[in-house]
Amino acid sequence: MNDIPVILLAAGQSRRMGGADKLMKEVDGVPLVRRSTEIAMTAGPVIVALPPRPHPRFDILADLEILRVPIADAAEGMNASLRGALRHVTTQALAVLVMLADLPELTAVDLATVIGARKAQPDYLIWRGATDKGKPGHPVLFDRSLFTQLGKLQGDEGAQSVVQAHKGKVHLVSLPGQHALRDVDTEEDWDAWQANRTL
């Protein structure tokens, strides 16, 4: 456990999933949103951005020691979730780890690797998970000096503008395979990922 909080972005509307909630789909018998939350809990205190109540995602996380934050303006996109969750991060936090809830291959070891890179490579402001081929992905660890900029973001582009503004201060952290990028936005994504797991 460390003093770096984790923001888990889980307020998206699963628009591309054909009516299903991708974060309630089960991985090894556990809904993806709960699996991602439990992995996040291994890294630090967790703040989960969620759709407003009532919503199944709220209920499935009810027994976990986390902070569930309803995002009233979640339809705006990812940055509404980021802003809403960031309001609950204390100013004493040295950094914050931002994690997407729909990356089913991310592991607790991956999170620890990204967080560990901050101590190993202290001259950066952003430490970002990447594929084994070096393609940037998630999670992303932001130094506290960037909190104000993160809190002003609008729209659905995530923190890309902040990352680009400080691209000389970004350290890519290699994670296994496609852990940092493999998402499941559509039924086809989900089916393909499940099929690959059984090969």
C-alpha positions as CSV (number, residue, x, y, z in Angstrom):
1,M,0.0,0.0,0.0
2,N,1.2,3.5,-0.7
3,D,-0.1,7.1,-0.5
4,I,-0.9,7.4,-4.2
5,P,-4.6,7.2,-4.9
6,V,-6.0,5.5,-7.9
7,I,-8.8,7.0,-10.0
8,L,-10.8,4.3,-11.8
9,L,-12.8,5.7,-14.7
10,A,-16.0,3.6,-14.8
11,A,-18.8,6.0,-15.7
12,G,-18.9,5.4,-19.5
13,Q,-22.2,4.5,-21.1
14,S,-21.0,1.5,-23.2
15,R,-22.5,3.0,-26.3
16,R,-20.7,0.6,-28.6
17,M,-21.6,-2.6,-26.8
18,G,-25.0,-3.0,-28.5
19,G,-27.1,-2.4,-25.4
20,A,-25.1,-4.5,-23.0
21,D,-23.0,-3.0,-20.2
22,K,-19.4,-4.0,-20.9
23,L,-18.3,-3.3,-17.4
24,M,-20.8,-5.8,-16.0
25,K,-19.6,-8.6,-18.3
26,E,-17.9,-11.3,-16.3
27,V,-14.2,-12.2,-16.4
28,D,-13.6,-15.5,-14.6
29,G,-17.0,-15.1,-12.9
30,V,-16.4,-11.5,-11.7
31,P,-18.0,-8.4,-13.3
32,L,-15.3,-6.5,-15.1
33,V,-15.9,-3.3,-13.1
34,R,-15.5,-5.2,-9.8
35,R,-12.4,-7.0,-11.1
36,S,-10.8,-3.7,-12.2
37,T,-11.7,-2.1,-8.8
38,E,-10.1,-5.0,-6.8
39,I,-7.0,-4.8,-8.9
40,A,-6.9,-1.0,-8.3
41,M,-7.2,-1.6,-4.6
42,T,-3.9,-3.4,-4.5
43,A,-2.1,-0.2,-5.6
44,G,-3.6,2.4,-3.2
45,P,-6.8,4.0,-2.0
46,V,-9.4,3.9,-4.8
47,I,-11.8,6.5,-6.1
48,V,-14.2,5.1,-8.7
49,A,-16.1,7.4,-11.1
50,L,-19.5,5.9,-11.7
51,P,-22.8,6.7,-13.4
52,P,-25.4,8.3,-11.1
53,R,-27.5,6.1,-8.9
54,P,-29.4,3.9,-9.4
55,H,-27.0,1.8,-11.4
56,P,-25.8,-1.8,-11.2
57,R,-22.2,-0.8,-11.1
58,F,-22.8,1.0,-7.8
59,D,-24.4,-2.1,-6.3
60,I,-21.7,-4.5,-7.4
61,L,-19.0,-2.4,-5.6
62,A,-21.1,-1.6,-2.5
63,D,-19.1,-3.9,-0.1
64,L,-15.6,-2.7,-1.1
65,E,-13.6,-0.1,0.8
66,I,-13.5,2.4,-1.9
67,L,-15.0,5.9,-2.6
68,R,-17.8,5.7,-5.2
69,V,-18.3,9.0,-6.9
70,P,-21.4,9.5,-9.1
71,I,-20.7,11.6,-12.2
72,A,-23.9,13.6,-13.0
73,D,-22.4,14.9,-16.3
74,A,-20.9,11.6,-17.4
75,A,-22.5,12.0,-20.8
76,E,-19.9,14.7,-21.5
77,G,-17.2,12.1,-21.7
78,M,-14.1,10.9,-19.9
79,N,-13.0,14.2,-18.5
80,A,-16.2,14.7,-16.6
81,S,-15.3,11.5,-14.7
82,L,-11.7,12.6,-14.3
83,R,-12.7,16.0,-12.9
84,G,-15.3,14.6,-10.6
85,A,-13.0,12.0,-9.1
86,L,-10.0,14.3,-8.9
87,R,-12.0,16.6,-6.5
88,H,-11.7,13.8,-3.9
89,V,-7.9,13.5,-4.2
90,T,-6.2,15.3,-1.3
91,T,-3.7,18.1,-2.1
92,Q,-1.2,16.1,-0.1
93,A,-1.2,13.2,-2.6
94,L,2.2,13.0,-4.3
95,A,0.6,11.7,-7.5
96,V,-2.5,10.0,-8.8
97,L,-2.8,6.9,-10.9
98,V,-5.6,7.1,-13.6
99,M,-6.9,3.7,-14.8
100,L,-9.6,2.7,-17.2
101,A,-12.0,0.1,-16.1
102,D,-12.3,-1.7,-19.4
103,L,-8.8,-3.1,-19.8
104,P,-9.3,-6.7,-18.8
105,E,-5.6,-7.7,-19.1
106,L,-4.2,-5.2,-16.6
107,T,-2.9,-6.8,-13.4
108,A,-1.9,-5.7,-10.0
109,V,1.7,-6.3,-11.0
110,D,1.2,-3.9,-13.9
111,L,0.0,-1.1,-11.6
112,A,2.9,-1.7,-9.2
113,T,5.3,-1.5,-12.1
114,V,4.0,1.9,-13.2
115,I,4.0,3.2,-9.6
116,G,7.5,1.8,-9.1
117,A,8.7,3.7,-12.1
118,R,8.1,7.0,-10.3
119,K,10.8,6.2,-7.8
120,A,13.1,4.6,-10.3
121,Q,12.7,7.5,-12.8
122,P,12.0,10.6,-10.6
123,D,12.9,13.3,-13.2
124,Y,9.5,12.9,-15.0
125,L,6.0,14.2,-14.4
126,I,4.0,11.4,-16.1
127,W,4.7,7.7,-16.0
128,R,2.6,5.8,-18.5
129,G,2.0,2.1,-19.2
130,A,2.9,0.9,-22.6
131,T,2.7,-2.3,-24.7
132,D,5.7,-4.5,-25.0
133,K,6.2,-2.8,-28.4
134,G,6.3,0.6,-26.8
135,K,2.8,1.9,-27.7
136,P,1.4,4.2,-25.0
137,G,-1.6,3.1,-23.1
138,H,-2.8,2.9,-19.4
139,P,-2.6,3.3,-16.5
140,V,-1.1,6.8,-16.3
141,L,0.5,8.2,-13.2
142,F,0.5,12.0,-12.9
143,D,2.6,14.1,-10.6
144,R,0.6,16.3,-8.2
145,S,2.0,19.4,-10.0
146,L,-0.4,18.5,-12.9
147,F,-3.6,18.2,-10.8
148,T,-4.8,21.7,-11.6
149,Q,-4.4,21.1,-15.3
150,L,-6.2,17.8,-15.1
151,G,-9.0,19.4,-13.2
152,K,-9.7,21.8,-16.0
153,L,-10.1,19.3,-18.8
154,Q,-13.3,19.1,-20.8
155,G,-14.8,16.6,-23.3
156,D,-13.9,13.0,-24.0
157,E,-10.2,13.1,-24.9
158,G,-9.0,12.1,-21.5
159,A,-5.8,13.7,-20.4
160,Q,-4.1,13.6,-23.8
161,S,-3.7,17.4,-23.9
162,V,-1.9,17.3,-20.6
163,V,0.3,14.5,-21.7
164,Q,1.2,16.3,-25.0
165,A,1.9,19.5,-23.1
166,H,4.5,17.7,-21.1
167,K,5.7,15.1,-23.6
168,G,9.3,15.7,-22.7
169,K,8.5,14.6,-19.2
170,V,6.6,11.4,-20.0
171,H,8.3,8.1,-19.1
172,L,6.8,5.0,-20.9
173,V,6.7,1.9,-18.7
174,S,6.7,-1.4,-20.7
175,L,4.0,-3.8,-19.6
176,P,3.5,-7.4,-20.9
177,G,1.9,-7.9,-24.3
178,Q,-1.1,-5.7,-24.8
179,H,-2.0,-5.2,-21.2
180,A,-1.8,-1.4,-21.5
181,L,-4.1,-1.2,-24.5
182,R,-6.4,-4.2,-24.9
183,D,-10.0,-2.9,-24.3
184,V,-13.4,-4.4,-24.9
185,D,-15.6,-1.6,-26.4
186,T,-17.7,-3.8,-28.6
187,E,-19.3,-7.3,-28.6
188,E,-16.7,-8.2,-31.3
189,D,-13.9,-7.0,-29.1
190,W,-15.3,-9.0,-26.2
191,D,-15.8,-12.2,-28.3
192,A,-12.3,-11.9,-29.8
193,W,-10.7,-11.4,-26.4
194,Q,-12.5,-14.3,-24.9
195,A,-11.6,-16.6,-27.8
196,N,-7.9,-15.7,-27.6
197,R,-7.9,-16.5,-23.8
198,T,-9.0,-20.0,-24.6
199,L,-6.4,-20.7,-27.3
